[in-house]
Amino acid sequence: MANKIYIVGMGPGFKNMMTAEAYEAMSKADVIVGYTVYVDLVKEHFPEKEFFTTPMRQEIERCRACYDFAIDGKTVAFICSGDAGVYGMAAPMFELLPEYQDRFLAEDIVVVPGVTAAISGAAVLGAPINHDFCVISLSDLLTPWEVIEGRLKAAIMGDFSIALYNPSSKKRHDYLQKACDIMMEAGAAKDRACGYVENIGREGTASNTCTLEELRDTQVNMFTTVFIGSSKSKIIDGKLVTPRGYSIN
């Protein structure tokens, strides 16, 4: 059988925000595979390793490369930003498994959890997801916008706190504005407490709190994670807080 493949959630990228298990998986790998930007974040820690990178929109090519390296007898660490199972590459690796089942078993693929942006960003802002919450990506590259719109409405109807991934890009510069309009139309108050964090866990980390109405007119980028509070969320001394429900005397 082929060697193991570790699908590694590397967190935001800084070593101090990686789990020990994630770092260990990369340490014992012969080759580290990943998106170019993510590999650049870890290269300094593993100068002796072999690296294989591809640009955006070549995710399946990266997956197949992992299988090929393992078949050649190499232990592979396939790195993903945040958590490999949250908008990461764990699912497509398992989806490809039937093509390689003559050489691989499911237990040859090990998913190593990492700190996803909803968690690391929440820590910067305070406690925005301290009660029931959901995570929604505004990228319509793989999900139709109509589906995203329905999920935004449902999240407001369910009164969840929301973490928004991929809120903007050059081609989707107005998607956050559209999302805010949808949520207000679905019943979210204009003064609902919100916040956002840019470059979480990396150089230049910055955060801010605001109302939903103010968020609508805020320009963010693809390295920003946005948090929409529930109806009970509040801003306390600059921190975004969603109460758990305890009686505070």
N, C-alpha and C positions, 0 to 999 in steps of 0.2 A: 504493500500500500504506500501511497505518497506521504510526504511529511505533513505536519500540521499547518493550518492557517489560523492565525489569530486576527480577528476583526476587532480592532482596538479603538475604543473611544478615548481620544487624547485630551478631552476637555477643551478649554480655550486655546491651549498651546504652550503656555508657560509650564515649566517642569513642576513648580510648586502647586499647580492645580491639576496635575495628573494623579490618578490613583497609583498606588504602589504596584498593583497588578498590571496596569497599563504599561508602566515603565519597564517592569520585568519582562513583559511579552516582547517589547521592542528590543530589550537587551539581549534576549536569547535568539532573536531572529537572525537569519542569514541575509535577508533582504527586506527592506521596508518599502512598501508600495503606498502611493497616495496621490491626491491632487497636489499639484506643484506648490501651491501656497502653504499647504499643511506640512508637506515634507520639509520645506525651508525652515519651519518653526522648530523642527526637532533635529535637524542635521548636526547642529553644534554639539549635541549630547552623544551622538553616535558617529563620529567621523570615520570609523573603520568599517561601517556597514556599506552594503550595496544598496542603491536606491533606484526605484523605478517610478517615474511620474508621468501623468498625462494631464492636459488642460481640462477645463470645464467641458461638459457634454461628451466626455469620453469615459463615462463611469463604467460602462459594461466592458470596455477594453481593459480597464484596470482590474475588474473582477476576473476576467479570463487570464490576465497575466498572473494573478495570484495562483490560480489553478496550475498554470504552466510551470511556474517556479517550483511549486510543491511537487509536481510530478517529476521534475528534474532532481529532486532530492533536497530541496532547500526548505528551511522553516521560514514562513512568511508572516510578517506583521503588516496587515492592511489597515492603515490609520484613517480615522474619520474625525472631523472636528466635533466636539461635544460628545455625544453618545452615539455609538454605531447603529443603535436601534431606533434612534429618533431622527428621522429624515436622513439616515445614514445608509451605509452600504451592506448592512447585515441581510436585509430582505433579498436584494438581487443576488447575493452570493448563494443563498439557499435556493432561490428560484432556478439558478443555473446548475445546482447539484445533480439533477437527473441526467444531465449530459456527461457527467464525470463519475457516475456511480460504479463503473467498473474499476475505478482507482480510488474512490473516496467513500467514506462513510460519514454520516452526519456528525459523529463524534470527532472527526478529524478537523472540524471547523469549530473554533472556540470564540464566542463573543465575549469581549472584555468591556464591561460598562465604563462609561466616562461621565463627566459632569456636563450636562447639557445646558444651553444658554438660558433656559427658563429658570434653572436652579442658580447658576452663577450670577445671572443678571438680577434675580430677585434678592440675592444677598447684598448686592450693591445698593439697591433701592430701599431695602428694609425688610418688609414682610408682605409683599403684594399677593403671594399665592398661598397664604397660610390657611386657607379654607379650600373648598372644591374649586378646581380650575381646569382649564383646557388649553391646549396648544394648537394654534392654527397658522399655517403658512400662507402668506399672500402671493406666493409665486404660482402663476398659472401655467408654468412650463409643462408640468405633468398632471395638473389638476384643472379642469375647466373652471373659469371664473364663476359660473352659475353655481357650481358646487361649493366653492369658497363662500360665496354670498349667503347661501343657505346655512352654512355652518356658523357664520358670524351672527345671523339672525337667531339661530337656535341657541347659541351661547348666551346671547343677551336675554332671551326668553327664559333660559334656565338659571339666569343670574349667576353665571360663573365669572370668576376672574379669568382673564385671557392673556396669554403670552403670544404675541404675534412674531413669527419668524419671517424673514425675507420681506420686510415691509416696503422696500423700494429698490430700484435699480435704474440705470439710465433709460431703459425701455419702459419701466413701470414707475415713473417718477410720481405719478398721481394716485398710486394704489392705496396708500395709507389714507389719503383724503377721501377716496371712495369708500374705504372700509369704515371710516369714522361716520360718514354720512349714513351708511347702511345701518350701523349700530344705533345711531340716534333715531333713525326712522323706525327701528325695531323697539324703541322704548327707552334707550339709555339716556339719562339726563345729560344736558350739556356740561354741567359742572361735575360729572363723575370723575373721581380721582384717577389719574393715569401717571405713567412715567416711562422713561426710555433710557437705555444704556448703550453706549457705543464702545466698540473695541473691548468687550468684556474680557478681563484677565490678560490683556495685552497692553503694550505701551500705548499711552494716550487714552486710557479708560476715562469716560466722562458720562455723567448721568444728570437727569433733570426730572422734576415732577411738574405736573400741569393738569389742567382740566381736559376733558374730552374735546371740548370746543377749541381750546388752545392747541391740542395735539393735531387737530385737523389741518391747521395751517403751519405745521412744523415740517421742515425738510429733514429727512433722515436718509441713511444710506444702507447698503446691503450688510454692513457690519453692525447694524443696530438691532437690538431686540426691544420690542415695545410691549408695555404692560397696561392692560385696561382693567381697572378695578371692578369689583362687583358693586352693587348698589350700596353696600355697607362699608366699602373701603374709604379710607380717609388719609389725608396728608398730615402727619404729625412731625413738626419741627423739621420739615424737608424730607421726611421719609414716607414712602407709600406703604400703608398698612391695611391689611384685610383682617378684621377681627375673627378669631376662631369661635367666639361665642361665649367665652367665659364672662362671668359677672365680675366686673372690676369695681371694687368698693373704694 
